[in-house]
Amino acid sequence: MRRAVVTAASTSTLIVLLLALKPHHTAGPVGDAAPPGVASAPTPTGRPHKGAHPADGTFTGAPIRTTYGTVQVAATVKAGTLTAVKVLRAPSGNGRDREIAGYAVPRLTQEALSVHSAHIDAVSGASYTSAGYIRSLQSALDRAGV
């Protein structure tokens, strides 16, 4: 009986201590969260007013510096719809960076073209590249007025 009481008390104490631990990072705002090491994109100036017709053409997104390299895309817009995305820069500092970009970038591009926006999911295993791609694409779309 005594062992059961000691075991229950020590288990309860351990659970309380584990619940009292704080996470290593603080949570930021959900909509603007970017992984650590990802530079924020500059806010474009001269953005068309809401209700203005989006411009047609190819618009270069801001270069986004990440921990593993810079990501930059150019978006082609026709009649207010995203029709093509060209990757201008992707992380390529070493073989692993090229490997990650090699499988992540085509998936990101395919998803962006299927939804015609930058509101896409990150590719698992390529968080930094995905975040940089999404931010650069959004800045290109902002410049187009989409």
N, C-alpha and C positions, 0 to 999 in steps of 0.2 A: 504494500500500500504506500509505503514511504517513497519508493522509487517512482511510482506513478505521479505523486504530488510534485516531486523534484523535477521530473521530466516535463510535466505540464507547465510548471512555473518557468523553467528555462526556455521552453519552446515559445511561450507567450512573450517573454522578454526579448528573445531573438526576433520575433515578428514585429514587435513595437520598434526595435532598433532599425530594422530594415525599412519600415514605413517612414521613419524619421529622416532617412537619407535624402539629400537634395540632388537633383540631376546636375551634371557637369556644365550644362549650358542653359541659358534662359530662353524661354519661348518668345519669339517675336510676333508681330502681326502676321496672321495667316496669309493674307493676300500678297504681301510684299516679301515673304521670306525667301531668302536665297541661301544656298549652302555657304559655309564659311569659305573665304577665299575668292568669292565671285564678286567682282566689282559691279557696282550699280551702273545702269545705263544712263547716260545724260538725257535729260528731258529735251525733246526736240523743240525748237522754236519755230514759230510760224505755222503751227498746226492749224488746219482748216477748222472752222467753227462747226459745231454739230449741225447737221442738216445740210451742210455744203456737200456738193458732189465730190466723191473721191477722185483723185487724179489717176489716169492710166499711165503705165510705164513701169520701169524697174527702179526700185528704191533700195539704196544700200542702208543696212542696219548699222547700229553703233558697234564698234569692236568691243567685245566683253572679255575682260581678262579674268581667267580662272586660275586655280592653283596649278593646273597642268598645261596651260597655254591659252591663247586668244581664240575666241570663236566670233566669226562675223559672217552674216548672210546677206544676200540681196533678194528681195521679193519682187516678183512681177505681178502687177495688178491690172486687170481689165474689167471695166464696168463694175468697179467696187468689189471684185472677187479675186482672191488669191489664186493665181493660175500656175505659178512656178516659183521654186526657191532654189537659188544657187548658193552653195557654200563657198565663201571666199577664203576663209581661214578656219582651221580646226586644229586642236592640239596634235602636235606631231614631234614632240621633243625626243621621244624614244620609241622603240617597237611596241611597247604596251600602249602608249598613247595613241599611236596609229591604229592599233588593233581595236581599241575601244571606239575611237572615232569611226573606224571602218564599218562597225556593225550598228552604232548608235545613230549616226547622221542619216543614213537611208531610211531608217525607221521613223525618225523625227520628221523628215521631209515628207514621207508618205502620209503620216498622220496629219500633218499641217495641211497638206493639199486635200485630204479627204474631208476635213472640217472647215477649210478655207479661213483659218485663223491661227493665232499663236496659243490658243487655249488647248494645249495638248498635254499628255502625261509624259513624265520623264521616262527614259529607258533605264531599266534596272541595271545597275553596275556602271552606269555612266551619268551619275548625278550632276557632276560639275559641267560636263559637256552639254548635257540636256538643259541645265539652267542657263548656260551661256547662249545656246542656240535659241531658246525660247525668248530670252530678253532681247537678243539682237533682232530676231524676227519681229517681235512686237514693236521695236523702235522703227524698223522699216515700214511696218504697216501704219504706225502713227504718222510717219512722214508722208505716206500716201493718203492719209485722211480716212483710212478704213477703220 
